Protein backbone atom coordinates (compact mmCIF):
# COMPACT_ATOMS: atom_id res chain seq x y z
CA UNK A 1 0.00 0.00 0.00
CA UNK A 2 2.90 2.34 0.74
CA UNK A 3 4.30 2.01 -2.77
CA UNK A 4 0.89 2.84 -4.21
CA UNK A 5 0.79 6.01 -2.12
CA UNK A 6 4.16 7.20 -3.36
CA UNK A 7 3.26 6.32 -6.96
CA UNK A 8 0.04 8.32 -6.56
CA UNK A 9 2.06 11.28 -5.24
CA UNK A 10 4.38 11.08 -8.24
CA UNK A 11 1.51 11.03 -10.75
CA UNK A 12 -0.77 13.32 -8.78
CA UNK A 13 -3.59 10.77 -8.79
CA UNK A 14 -5.93 12.16 -6.14
CA UNK A 15 -8.44 9.35 -6.74
CA UNK A 16 -5.92 6.73 -5.63
CA UNK A 17 -5.14 8.83 -2.54
CA UNK A 18 -8.85 8.83 -1.62
CA UNK A 19 -9.08 5.11 -2.32
CA UNK A 20 -6.09 4.36 -0.10
CA UNK A 21 -7.52 6.49 2.69
CA UNK A 22 -10.84 4.64 2.39
CA UNK A 23 -9.01 1.30 2.69
CA UNK A 24 -6.86 2.50 5.58
CA UNK A 25 -7.74 5.86 7.18
CA UNK A 26 -4.45 5.79 9.06
CA UNK A 27 -2.16 5.24 6.09
CA UNK A 28 -0.73 8.75 6.26
CA UNK A 29 0.04 8.23 9.93
CA UNK A 30 1.67 4.83 9.58
CA UNK A 31 3.83 5.71 6.55
CA UNK A 32 6.23 8.48 7.39
CA UNK A 33 8.99 8.30 4.80
CA UNK A 34 9.98 6.42 1.68
CA UNK A 35 13.18 4.39 1.60
CA UNK A 36 14.90 7.48 0.15
CA UNK A 37 13.75 9.61 3.09
CA UNK A 38 10.93 11.48 1.33
CA UNK A 39 7.34 11.84 2.45
CA UNK A 40 4.46 11.99 -0.08
CA UNK A 41 4.37 15.78 0.14
CA UNK A 42 8.00 16.02 -1.03
CA UNK A 43 7.20 13.91 -4.06
CA UNK A 44 3.97 15.75 -4.97
CA UNK A 45 5.74 19.11 -4.58
CA UNK A 46 8.58 18.03 -6.85
CA UNK A 47 6.09 16.91 -9.49
CA UNK A 48 3.98 20.06 -9.09
CA UNK A 49 0.68 18.34 -8.27
CA UNK A 50 -1.26 21.07 -6.45
CA UNK A 51 -4.45 19.10 -5.74
CA UNK A 52 -2.49 16.17 -4.37
CA UNK A 53 -0.53 18.55 -2.14
CA UNK A 54 -3.82 19.95 -0.83
CA UNK A 55 -5.09 16.43 -0.17
CA UNK A 56 -2.03 15.46 1.86
CA UNK A 57 -2.00 18.74 3.81
CA UNK A 58 -5.62 18.21 4.80
CA UNK A 59 -4.70 15.06 6.72
CA UNK A 60 -1.03 15.61 7.55
CA UNK A 61 -0.15 19.34 7.65
CA UNK A 62 2.90 18.39 9.73
CA UNK A 63 4.44 16.80 6.62
CA UNK A 64 5.02 20.38 5.40
CA UNK A 65 7.45 20.92 8.28
CA UNK A 66 9.53 17.79 7.75
CA UNK A 67 13.06 18.19 6.40
CA UNK A 68 14.18 15.07 4.54
CA UNK A 69 17.59 13.39 4.73
CA UNK A 70 18.88 15.57 1.88
CA UNK A 71 18.05 18.73 3.82
CA UNK A 72 14.93 19.76 1.92
CA UNK A 73 11.38 20.35 3.08
CA UNK A 74 8.40 20.48 0.68
CA UNK A 75 8.38 24.29 0.64
CA UNK A 76 12.10 24.35 -0.21
CA UNK A 77 11.34 22.17 -3.22
CA UNK A 78 8.33 24.21 -4.36
CA UNK A 79 10.19 27.52 -3.94
CA UNK A 80 13.23 26.32 -5.91
CA UNK A 81 10.96 25.19 -8.75
CA UNK A 82 8.95 28.40 -8.50
CA UNK A 83 5.57 26.71 -8.06
CA UNK A 84 3.73 29.66 -6.54
CA UNK A 85 0.43 27.83 -6.06
CA UNK A 86 2.04 25.10 -3.97
CA UNK A 87 4.08 27.62 -1.97
CA UNK A 88 0.82 29.39 -1.13
CA UNK A 89 -0.68 26.15 0.16
CA UNK A 90 2.26 25.69 2.52
CA UNK A 91 2.02 29.27 3.71
CA UNK A 92 -1.59 28.57 4.69
CA UNK A 93 -0.31 25.82 6.98
CA UNK A 94 2.14 28.20 8.65
CA UNK A 95 3.54 31.42 7.25
CA UNK A 96 6.72 30.79 9.24
CA UNK A 97 7.53 27.89 6.89
CA UNK A 98 9.32 30.43 4.70
CA UNK A 99 11.93 30.57 7.50
CA UNK A 100 12.27 26.80 7.91
CA UNK A 101 15.97 25.97 7.63
CA UNK A 102 17.29 23.05 5.62
CA UNK A 103 20.69 22.12 4.25
CA UNK A 104 23.30 24.76 5.12
CA UNK A 105 20.48 26.69 6.83
CA UNK A 106 18.94 27.62 3.48
CA UNK A 107 15.30 28.68 3.61
CA UNK A 108 12.65 28.64 0.88
CA UNK A 109 13.37 32.34 0.24
CA UNK A 110 17.06 31.54 -0.31
CA UNK A 111 16.14 28.94 -2.93
CA UNK A 112 13.66 31.23 -4.67
CA UNK A 113 16.21 34.09 -4.74
CA UNK A 114 19.03 31.92 -6.07
CA UNK A 115 16.75 30.71 -8.89
CA UNK A 116 15.23 34.13 -9.62
CA UNK A 117 11.63 33.12 -8.82
CA UNK A 118 10.30 36.65 -8.33
CA UNK A 119 6.61 35.77 -7.83
CA UNK A 120 7.55 33.30 -5.13
CA UNK A 121 9.89 35.80 -3.48
CA UNK A 122 7.09 38.37 -3.43
CA UNK A 123 4.62 35.93 -1.89
CA UNK A 124 6.99 34.96 0.92
CA UNK A 125 8.06 38.52 1.71
CA UNK A 126 4.41 39.56 1.86
CA UNK A 127 3.60 36.78 4.34
CA UNK A 128 6.87 36.77 6.26
CA UNK A 129 8.87 40.00 5.74
CA UNK A 130 11.40 39.09 8.43
CA UNK A 131 12.64 36.22 6.25
CA UNK A 132 14.72 38.71 4.23
CA UNK A 133 17.11 38.90 7.22
CA UNK A 134 17.65 35.15 7.64
CA UNK A 135 21.15 34.03 6.66
CA UNK A 136 22.65 30.73 5.53
CA UNK A 137 25.54 28.95 7.22
CA UNK A 138 27.78 31.21 5.09
CA UNK A 139 25.93 34.28 6.46
CA UNK A 140 24.41 34.94 3.05
CA UNK A 141 21.03 36.64 2.75
CA UNK A 142 18.59 35.99 -0.07
CA UNK A 143 20.01 39.11 -1.73
CA UNK A 144 23.55 37.73 -1.55
CA UNK A 145 22.37 34.59 -3.32
CA UNK A 146 20.50 36.51 -6.02
CA UNK A 147 23.65 38.55 -6.69
CA UNK A 148 25.84 35.44 -6.64
CA UNK A 149 23.62 33.82 -9.27
CA UNK A 150 23.12 36.96 -11.40
CA UNK A 151 19.36 37.01 -10.94
CA UNK A 152 18.68 40.54 -12.20
CA UNK A 153 14.91 40.63 -11.72
CA UNK A 154 15.13 39.14 -8.24
CA UNK A 155 17.79 41.69 -7.25
CA UNK A 156 15.68 44.53 -8.59
CA UNK A 157 12.56 43.35 -6.80
CA UNK A 158 14.25 42.73 -3.44
CA UNK A 159 16.27 45.95 -3.41
CA UNK A 160 13.12 47.93 -4.28
CA UNK A 161 11.19 46.09 -1.56
CA UNK A 162 13.93 46.66 1.02
CA UNK A 163 14.02 50.38 0.28
CA UNK A 164 10.23 50.71 0.34
CA UNK A 165 10.17 48.93 3.71
CA UNK A 166 12.97 51.22 4.95
CA UNK A 167 15.22 48.28 5.72
CA UNK A 168 18.32 49.58 3.95
CA UNK A 169 20.56 48.04 6.62
CA UNK A 170 19.91 44.67 4.97
CA UNK A 171 21.87 45.85 1.93
CA UNK A 172 24.91 46.20 4.15
CA UNK A 173 24.66 42.76 5.82
CA UNK A 174 27.92 40.86 5.37
CA UNK A 175 28.60 37.23 4.50
CA UNK A 176 31.25 35.05 6.16
CA UNK A 177 33.97 36.81 4.14
CA UNK A 178 32.81 40.25 5.27
CA UNK A 179 31.22 41.11 1.92
CA UNK A 180 27.97 43.00 1.61
CA UNK A 181 26.15 42.87 -1.72
CA UNK A 182 27.84 46.16 -2.61
CA UNK A 183 31.34 44.79 -1.90
CA UNK A 184 33.42 44.29 -5.08
CA UNK A 185 34.64 40.88 -3.87
CA UNK A 186 31.07 39.59 -4.02
CA UNK A 187 30.92 40.47 -7.70
CA UNK A 188 34.37 39.18 -8.62
CA UNK A 189 33.10 35.67 -7.89
CA UNK A 190 31.10 35.82 -11.12
CA UNK A 191 32.74 34.00 -14.05
CA UNK A 192 32.40 36.50 -16.88
CA UNK A 193 33.77 40.05 -16.75
CA UNK A 194 31.08 41.38 -19.06
CA UNK A 195 28.37 39.95 -16.81
CA UNK A 196 30.03 41.53 -13.78
CA UNK A 197 30.12 44.97 -15.41
CA UNK A 198 26.50 44.78 -16.49
CA UNK A 199 25.34 43.57 -13.10
CA UNK A 200 27.31 46.25 -11.25
CA UNK A 201 25.88 49.00 -13.43
CA UNK A 202 22.40 47.58 -13.00
CA UNK A 203 22.71 47.31 -9.24
CA UNK A 204 24.23 50.74 -8.63
CA UNK A 205 21.54 52.30 -10.80
CA UNK A 206 18.65 50.81 -8.83
CA UNK A 207 20.35 51.46 -5.51
CA UNK A 208 21.38 55.07 -5.91
CA UNK A 209 18.64 56.45 -8.18
MOURBEL-V967466 format. One record per backbone hydrogen bond with DSSP energy under -0.5 kcal/mol. NH is the residue of the N-H (numbers start at 1). CO is the residue of the C=O. If there is no record, write none. Layout:
BEGIN
NH CO
NH CO
END
This chain:
BEGIN
5 1
6 2
7 3
8 4
9 5
10 6
11 7
12 8
13 8
14 12
17 13
18 14
19 15
20 16
21 17
22 18
23 19
24 20
27 24
29 26
30 26
31 27
32 30
34 38
37 34
42 39
43 39
44 40
45 41
46 42
47 43
48 44
49 44
50 48
53 49
54 50
55 51
56 52
57 53
58 54
59 55
59 56
60 56
63 60
64 61
65 62
66 63
68 66
68 72
69 37
71 68
75 64
77 73
78 74
79 75
80 76
81 77
82 78
83 78
84 82
87 83
88 84
89 85
90 86
91 87
92 88
93 89
94 90
97 94
98 95
99 96
100 97
102 106
103 71
105 102
106 103
109 98
111 107
112 108
113 109
114 110
115 111
116 112
116 113
117 112
118 116
121 117
122 118
123 119
124 120
125 121
126 122
127 123
128 124
131 128
132 129
133 130
134 131
136 140
137 104
139 136
145 141
146 142
147 143
148 144
149 145
150 147
151 146
152 150
155 151
156 152
157 153
158 154
159 155
160 156
161 157
162 158
163 159
164 160
165 161
166 163
167 162
170 167
171 168
172 169
173 170
175 179
176 138
178 175
180 178
181 171
183 180
186 183
187 183
187 184
188 184
189 185
190 187
193 191
196 192
197 193
198 194
199 195
200 196
201 197
202 198
203 199
204 200
205 201
206 202
207 203
208 204
209 205
END
